[in-house]
Amino acid sequence: MPETFISYARVSTQAQGRSGLGLEAQRETIARFVEQAGGILLEEFVEVETGKISD
């Protein structure tokens, strides 16, 4: 039975999230890792979050 994976990708600015560049690079890296491991990606979690605290 192949190994299963759950991925988590995060960008820290709204601009990175909108552009897709940061997320797309992470997704490609994750996909290559899972493929090389002969595994299956079960679920993907994506977060676009700034480090700023806003009240």
PyMOL Python script that loads the backbone (N, CA, C, O; Angstrom):
from pymol import cmd

cmd.read_pdbstr("""\
ATOM      1  N   MET A   1       0.846  -1.178   0.000  1.00  0.00           N
ATOM      2  CA  MET A   1       0.000   0.000   0.000  1.00  0.00           C
ATOM      3  C   MET A   1       0.895   1.246   0.000  1.00  0.00           C
ATOM      4  O   MET A   1       1.837   1.318   0.790  1.00  0.00           O
ATOM      5  N   PRO A   2       0.622   2.222  -0.864  1.00  0.00           N
ATOM      6  CA  PRO A   2       1.465   3.420  -0.926  1.00  0.00           C
ATOM      7  C   PRO A   2       1.316   4.286   0.326  1.00  0.00           C
ATOM      8  O   PRO A   2       0.272   4.307   0.978  1.00  0.00           O
ATOM      9  N   GLU A   3       2.382   4.984   0.628  1.00  0.00           N
ATOM     10  CA  GLU A   3       2.360   5.916   1.756  1.00  0.00           C
ATOM     11  C   GLU A   3       1.450   7.097   1.410  1.00  0.00           C
ATOM     12  O   GLU A   3       1.398   7.525   0.257  1.00  0.00           O
ATOM     13  N   THR A   4       0.747   7.612   2.391  1.00  0.00           N
ATOM     14  CA  THR A   4      -0.172   8.728   2.155  1.00  0.00           C
ATOM     15  C   THR A   4       0.353   9.999   2.817  1.00  0.00           C
ATOM     16  O   THR A   4       1.051   9.951   3.830  1.00  0.00           O
ATOM     17  N   PHE A   5       0.001  11.130   2.221  1.00  0.00           N
ATOM     18  CA  PHE A   5       0.500  12.414   2.689  1.00  0.00           C
ATOM     19  C   PHE A   5      -0.631  13.436   2.760  1.00  0.00           C
ATOM     20  O   PHE A   5      -1.624  13.354   2.037  1.00  0.00           O
ATOM     21  N   ILE A   6      -0.445  14.393   3.651  1.00  0.00           N
ATOM     22  CA  ILE A   6      -1.291  15.577   3.737  1.00  0.00           C
ATOM     23  C   ILE A   6      -0.339  16.758   3.658  1.00  0.00           C
ATOM     24  O   ILE A   6       0.659  16.789   4.378  1.00  0.00           O
ATOM     25  N   SER A   7      -0.624  17.734   2.798  1.00  0.00           N
ATOM     26  CA  SER A   7       0.293  18.861   2.640  1.00  0.00           C
ATOM     27  C   SER A   7      -0.260  20.128   3.283  1.00  0.00           C
ATOM     28  O   SER A   7      -1.468  20.295   3.455  1.00  0.00           O
ATOM     29  N   TYR A   8       0.665  21.006   3.628  1.00  0.00           N
ATOM     30  CA  TYR A   8       0.325  22.305   4.198  1.00  0.00           C
ATOM     31  C   TYR A   8       1.199  23.339   3.512  1.00  0.00           C
ATOM     32  O   TYR A   8       2.425  23.281   3.609  1.00  0.00           O
ATOM     33  N   ALA A   9       0.583  24.278   2.826  1.00  0.00           N
ATOM     34  CA  ALA A   9       1.316  25.347   2.153  1.00  0.00           C
ATOM     35  C   ALA A   9       0.845  26.678   2.729  1.00  0.00           C
ATOM     36  O   ALA A   9      -0.340  26.865   3.006  1.00  0.00           O
ATOM     37  N   ARG A  10       1.791  27.598   2.906  1.00  0.00           N
ATOM     38  CA  ARG A  10       1.447  28.873   3.526  1.00  0.00           C
ATOM     39  C   ARG A  10       2.237  29.993   2.872  1.00  0.00           C
ATOM     40  O   ARG A  10       3.429  29.853   2.599  1.00  0.00           O
ATOM     41  N   VAL A  11       1.567  31.092   2.628  1.00  0.00           N
ATOM     42  CA  VAL A  11       2.241  32.323   2.230  1.00  0.00           C
ATOM     43  C   VAL A  11       1.901  33.370   3.277  1.00  0.00           C
ATOM     44  O   VAL A  11       0.844  33.323   3.906  1.00  0.00           O
ATOM     45  N   SER A  12       2.819  34.320   3.452  1.00  0.00           N
ATOM     46  CA  SER A  12       2.658  35.250   4.560  1.00  0.00           C
ATOM     47  C   SER A  12       2.178  36.635   4.155  1.00  0.00           C
ATOM     48  O   SER A  12       2.030  37.508   5.009  1.00  0.00           O
ATOM     49  N   THR A  13       1.934  36.849   2.875  1.00  0.00           N
ATOM     50  CA  THR A  13       1.394  38.143   2.461  1.00  0.00           C
ATOM     51  C   THR A  13       0.236  37.927   1.504  1.00  0.00           C
ATOM     52  O   THR A  13       0.187  36.926   0.790  1.00  0.00           O
ATOM     53  N   GLN A  14      -0.680  38.858   1.493  1.00  0.00           N
ATOM     54  CA  GLN A  14      -1.806  38.782   0.567  1.00  0.00           C
ATOM     55  C   GLN A  14      -1.325  38.814  -0.885  1.00  0.00           C
ATOM     56  O   GLN A  14      -1.891  38.143  -1.748  1.00  0.00           O
ATOM     57  N   ALA A  15      -0.267  39.607  -1.149  1.00  0.00           N
ATOM     58  CA  ALA A  15       0.253  39.694  -2.517  1.00  0.00           C
ATOM     59  C   ALA A  15       0.773  38.348  -2.993  1.00  0.00           C
ATOM     60  O   ALA A  15       0.533  37.964  -4.138  1.00  0.00           O
ATOM     61  N   GLN A  16       1.488  37.616  -2.123  1.00  0.00           N
ATOM     62  CA  GLN A  16       1.965  36.281  -2.497  1.00  0.00           C
ATOM     63  C   GLN A  16       0.783  35.366  -2.773  1.00  0.00           C
ATOM     64  O   GLN A  16       0.804  34.582  -3.723  1.00  0.00           O
ATOM     65  N   GLY A  17      -0.240  35.465  -1.949  1.00  0.00           N
ATOM     66  CA  GLY A  17      -1.417  34.626  -2.136  1.00  0.00           C
ATOM     67  C   GLY A  17      -2.130  34.909  -3.438  1.00  0.00           C
ATOM     68  O   GLY A  17      -2.536  33.984  -4.142  1.00  0.00           O
ATOM     69  N   ARG A  18      -2.285  36.188  -3.768  1.00  0.00           N
ATOM     70  CA  ARG A  18      -2.969  36.563  -5.013  1.00  0.00           C
ATOM     71  C   ARG A  18      -2.156  36.166  -6.229  1.00  0.00           C
ATOM     72  O   ARG A  18      -2.717  35.709  -7.225  1.00  0.00           O
ATOM     73  N   SER A  19      -0.835  36.335  -6.163  1.00  0.00           N
ATOM     74  CA  SER A  19       0.003  36.044  -7.317  1.00  0.00           C
ATOM     75  C   SER A  19       0.080  34.546  -7.593  1.00  0.00           C
ATOM     76  O   SER A  19       0.249  34.125  -8.738  1.00  0.00           O
ATOM     77  N   GLY A  20      -0.044  33.748  -6.538  1.00  0.00           N
ATOM     78  CA  GLY A  20       0.055  32.306  -6.704  1.00  0.00           C
ATOM     79  C   GLY A  20       1.483  31.810  -6.803  1.00  0.00           C
ATOM     80  O   GLY A  20       1.721  30.603  -6.810  1.00  0.00           O
ATOM     81  N   LEU A  21       2.447  32.733  -6.882  1.00  0.00           N
ATOM     82  CA  LEU A  21       3.837  32.316  -7.074  1.00  0.00           C
ATOM     83  C   LEU A  21       4.366  31.525  -5.896  1.00  0.00           C
ATOM     84  O   LEU A  21       4.963  30.464  -6.078  1.00  0.00           O
ATOM     85  N   GLY A  22       4.156  32.021  -4.704  1.00  0.00           N
ATOM     86  CA  GLY A  22       4.643  31.304  -3.531  1.00  0.00           C
ATOM     87  C   GLY A  22       3.955  29.965  -3.359  1.00  0.00           C
ATOM     88  O   GLY A  22       4.605  28.951  -3.105  1.00  0.00           O
ATOM     89  N   LEU A  23       2.644  29.964  -3.498  1.00  0.00           N
ATOM     90  CA  LEU A  23       1.879  28.726  -3.339  1.00  0.00           C
ATOM     91  C   LEU A  23       2.187  27.729  -4.443  1.00  0.00           C
ATOM     92  O   LEU A  23       2.332  26.535  -4.184  1.00  0.00           O
ATOM     93  N   GLU A  24       2.285  28.212  -5.662  1.00  0.00           N
ATOM     94  CA  GLU A  24       2.531  27.306  -6.782  1.00  0.00           C
ATOM     95  C   GLU A  24       3.880  26.607  -6.633  1.00  0.00           C
ATOM     96  O   GLU A  24       3.990  25.411  -6.903  1.00  0.00           O
ATOM     97  N   ALA A  25       4.896  27.333  -6.212  1.00  0.00           N
ATOM     98  CA  ALA A  25       6.217  26.733  -6.013  1.00  0.00           C
ATOM     99  C   ALA A  25       6.155  25.674  -4.915  1.00  0.00           C
ATOM    100  O   ALA A  25       6.756  24.608  -5.049  1.00  0.00           O
ATOM    101  N   GLN A  26       5.438  25.955  -3.840  1.00  0.00           N
ATOM    102  CA  GLN A  26       5.310  24.975  -2.763  1.00  0.00           C
ATOM    103  C   GLN A  26       4.551  23.738  -3.230  1.00  0.00           C
ATOM    104  O   GLN A  26       4.932  22.613  -2.907  1.00  0.00           O
ATOM    105  N   ARG A  27       3.489  23.944  -3.981  1.00  0.00           N
ATOM    106  CA  ARG A  27       2.699  22.804  -4.480  1.00  0.00           C
ATOM    107  C   ARG A  27       3.534  21.923  -5.400  1.00  0.00           C
ATOM    108  O   ARG A  27       3.446  20.697  -5.337  1.00  0.00           O
ATOM    109  N   GLU A  28       4.340  22.543  -6.253  1.00  0.00           N
ATOM    110  CA  GLU A  28       5.199  21.767  -7.157  1.00  0.00           C
ATOM    111  C   GLU A  28       6.215  20.945  -6.374  1.00  0.00           C
ATOM    112  O   GLU A  28       6.465  19.784  -6.699  1.00  0.00           O
ATOM    113  N   THR A  29       6.799  21.549  -5.343  1.00  0.00           N
ATOM    114  CA  THR A  29       7.773  20.838  -4.513  1.00  0.00           C
ATOM    115  C   THR A  29       7.111  19.662  -3.796  1.00  0.00           C
ATOM    116  O   THR A  29       7.667  18.565  -3.739  1.00  0.00           O
ATOM    117  N   ILE A  30       5.939  19.899  -3.261  1.00  0.00           N
ATOM    118  CA  ILE A  30       5.200  18.839  -2.561  1.00  0.00           C
ATOM    119  C   ILE A  30       4.850  17.712  -3.531  1.00  0.00           C
ATOM    120  O   ILE A  30       5.015  16.535  -3.211  1.00  0.00           O
ATOM    121  N   ALA A  31       4.364  18.080  -4.719  1.00  0.00           N
ATOM    122  CA  ALA A  31       3.984  17.065  -5.707  1.00  0.00           C
ATOM    123  C   ALA A  31       5.172  16.198  -6.103  1.00  0.00           C
ATOM    124  O   ALA A  31       5.035  14.982  -6.238  1.00  0.00           O
ATOM    125  N   ARG A  32       6.340  16.818  -6.291  1.00  0.00           N
ATOM    126  CA  ARG A  32       7.544  16.048  -6.635  1.00  0.00           C
ATOM    127  C   ARG A  32       7.928  15.104  -5.506  1.00  0.00           C
ATOM    128  O   ARG A  32       8.287  13.951  -5.749  1.00  0.00           O
ATOM    129  N   PHE A  33       7.852  15.593  -4.269  1.00  0.00           N
ATOM    130  CA  PHE A  33       8.199  14.754  -3.121  1.00  0.00           C
ATOM    131  C   PHE A  33       7.284  13.541  -3.036  1.00  0.00           C
ATOM    132  O   PHE A  33       7.749  12.412  -2.879  1.00  0.00           O
ATOM    133  N   VAL A  34       5.988  13.780  -3.139  1.00  0.00           N
ATOM    134  CA  VAL A  34       5.019  12.689  -3.036  1.00  0.00           C
ATOM    135  C   VAL A  34       5.230  11.684  -4.174  1.00  0.00           C
ATOM    136  O   VAL A  34       5.176  10.473  -3.959  1.00  0.00           O
ATOM    137  N   GLU A  35       5.469  12.192  -5.372  1.00  0.00           N
ATOM    138  CA  GLU A  35       5.694  11.305  -6.519  1.00  0.00           C
ATOM    139  C   GLU A  35       6.950  10.459  -6.327  1.00  0.00           C
ATOM    140  O   GLU A  35       6.933   9.254  -6.574  1.00  0.00           O
ATOM    141  N   GLN A  36       8.045  11.094  -5.884  1.00  0.00           N
ATOM    142  CA  GLN A  36       9.291  10.358  -5.674  1.00  0.00           C
ATOM    143  C   GLN A  36       9.151   9.307  -4.573  1.00  0.00           C
ATOM    144  O   GLN A  36       9.815   8.270  -4.604  1.00  0.00           O
ATOM    145  N   ALA A  37       8.279   9.587  -3.599  1.00  0.00           N
ATOM    146  CA  ALA A  37       8.048   8.635  -2.512  1.00  0.00           C
ATOM    147  C   ALA A  37       7.081   7.534  -2.928  1.00  0.00           C
ATOM    148  O   ALA A  37       6.873   6.571  -2.191  1.00  0.00           O
ATOM    149  N   GLY A  38       6.490   7.680  -4.116  1.00  0.00           N
ATOM    150  CA  GLY A  38       5.519   6.701  -4.576  1.00  0.00           C
ATOM    151  C   GLY A  38       4.236   6.762  -3.765  1.00  0.00           C
ATOM    152  O   GLY A  38       3.526   5.767  -3.625  1.00  0.00           O
ATOM    153  N   GLY A  39       3.950   7.947  -3.233  1.00  0.00           N
ATOM    154  CA  GLY A  39       2.803   8.093  -2.350  1.00  0.00           C
ATOM    155  C   GLY A  39       1.582   8.714  -3.004  1.00  0.00           C
ATOM    156  O   GLY A  39       1.529   8.938  -4.213  1.00  0.00           O
ATOM    157  N   ILE A  40       0.616   8.977  -2.158  1.00  0.00           N
ATOM    158  CA  ILE A  40      -0.648   9.572  -2.579  1.00  0.00           C
ATOM    159  C   ILE A  40      -0.909  10.788  -1.698  1.00  0.00           C
ATOM    160  O   ILE A  40      -0.815  10.707  -0.473  1.00  0.00           O
ATOM    161  N   LEU A  41      -1.238  11.912  -2.326  1.00  0.00           N
ATOM    162  CA  LEU A  41      -1.594  13.118  -1.585  1.00  0.00           C
ATOM    163  C   LEU A  41      -3.093  13.064  -1.299  1.00  0.00           C
ATOM    164  O   LEU A  41      -3.914  13.163  -2.210  1.00  0.00           O
ATOM    165  N   LEU A  42      -3.434  12.904  -0.023  1.00  0.00           N
ATOM    166  CA  LEU A  42      -4.834  12.769   0.373  1.00  0.00           C
ATOM    167  C   LEU A  42      -5.548  14.103   0.502  1.00  0.00           C
ATOM    168  O   LEU A  42      -6.716  14.239   0.136  1.00  0.00           O
ATOM    169  N   GLU A  43      -4.829  15.081   1.027  1.00  0.00           N
ATOM    170  CA  GLU A  43      -5.473  16.366   1.328  1.00  0.00           C
ATOM    171  C   GLU A  43      -4.435  17.468   1.250  1.00  0.00           C
ATOM    172  O   GLU A  43      -3.256  17.247   1.524  1.00  0.00           O
ATOM    173  N   GLU A  44      -4.881  18.658   0.874  1.00  0.00           N
ATOM    174  CA  GLU A  44      -4.003  19.819   0.795  1.00  0.00           C
ATOM    175  C   GLU A  44      -4.627  20.953   1.593  1.00  0.00           C
ATOM    176  O   GLU A  44      -5.797  21.286   1.408  1.00  0.00           O
ATOM    177  N   PHE A  45      -3.839  21.542   2.479  1.00  0.00           N
ATOM    178  CA  PHE A  45      -4.285  22.697   3.240  1.00  0.00           C
ATOM    179  C   PHE A  45      -3.455  23.895   2.817  1.00  0.00           C
ATOM    180  O   PHE A  45      -2.230  23.810   2.726  1.00  0.00           O
ATOM    181  N   VAL A  46      -4.126  25.016   2.559  1.00  0.00           N
ATOM    182  CA  VAL A  46      -3.458  26.232   2.108  1.00  0.00           C
ATOM    183  C   VAL A  46      -3.870  27.377   3.021  1.00  0.00           C
ATOM    184  O   VAL A  46      -5.046  27.547   3.343  1.00  0.00           O
ATOM    185  N   GLU A  47      -2.878  28.158   3.430  1.00  0.00           N
ATOM    186  CA  GLU A  47      -3.150  29.299   4.298  1.00  0.00           C
ATOM    187  C   GLU A  47      -2.470  30.540   3.734  1.00  0.00           C
ATOM    188  O   GLU A  47      -1.286  30.518   3.398  1.00  0.00           O
ATOM    189  N   VAL A  48      -3.235  31.618   3.635  1.00  0.00           N
ATOM    190  CA  VAL A  48      -2.684  32.920   3.266  1.00  0.00           C
ATOM    191  C   VAL A  48      -2.871  33.790   4.484  1.00  0.00           C
ATOM    192  O   VAL A  48      -3.988  34.180   4.823  1.00  0.00           O
ATOM    193  N   GLU A  49      -1.764  34.090   5.139  1.00  0.00           N
ATOM    194  CA  GLU A  49      -1.847  34.783   6.419  1.00  0.00           C
ATOM    195  C   GLU A  49      -0.694  35.759   6.553  1.00  0.00           C
ATOM    196  O   GLU A  49       0.451  35.432   6.241  1.00  0.00           O
ATOM    197  N   THR A  50      -1.002  36.945   7.013  1.00  0.00           N
ATOM    198  CA  THR A  50       0.039  37.922   7.266  1.00  0.00           C
ATOM    199  C   THR A  50       0.532  37.779   8.695  1.00  0.00           C
ATOM    200  O   THR A  50      -0.210  37.336   9.572  1.00  0.00           O
ATOM    201  N   GLY A  51       1.771  38.149   8.928  1.00  0.00           N
ATOM    202  CA  GLY A  51       2.326  38.102  10.262  1.00  0.00           C
ATOM    203  C   GLY A  51       1.926  39.295  11.114  1.00  0.00           C
ATOM    204  O   GLY A  51       2.184  39.324  12.318  1.00  0.00           O
ATOM    205  N   LYS A  52       1.294  40.278  10.485  1.00  0.00           N
ATOM    206  CA  LYS A  52       0.876  41.461  11.211  1.00  0.00           C
ATOM    207  C   LYS A  52      -0.291  41.167  12.126  1.00  0.00           C
ATOM    208  O   LYS A  52      -1.152  40.346  11.812  1.00  0.00           O
ATOM    209  N   ILE A  53      -0.312  41.837  13.253  1.00  0.00           N
ATOM    210  CA  ILE A  53      -1.442  41.740  14.157  1.00  0.00           C
ATOM    211  C   ILE A  53      -2.295  42.990  13.942  1.00  0.00           C
ATOM    212  O   ILE A  53      -1.808  44.114  14.062  1.00  0.00           O
ATOM    213  N   SER A  54      -3.548  42.783  13.630  1.00  0.00           N
ATOM    214  CA  SER A  54      -4.431  43.928  13.434  1.00  0.00           C
ATOM    215  C   SER A  54      -5.571  43.844  14.437  1.00  0.00           C
ATOM    216  O   SER A  54      -6.204  42.801  14.594  1.00  0.00           O
ATOM    217  N   ASP A  55      -5.816  44.938  15.099  1.00  0.00           N
ATOM    218  CA  ASP A  55      -6.884  44.974  16.099  1.00  0.00           C
ATOM    219  C   ASP A  55      -8.133  45.601  15.539  1.00  0.00           C
ATOM    220  O   ASP A  55      -9.136  45.714  16.244  1.00  0.00           O
TER     221      ASP A  55
END
""", "prot")
cmd.dss("prot")
cmd.show_as("cartoon", "prot")
cmd.util.cbc("prot")
cmd.orient("prot")
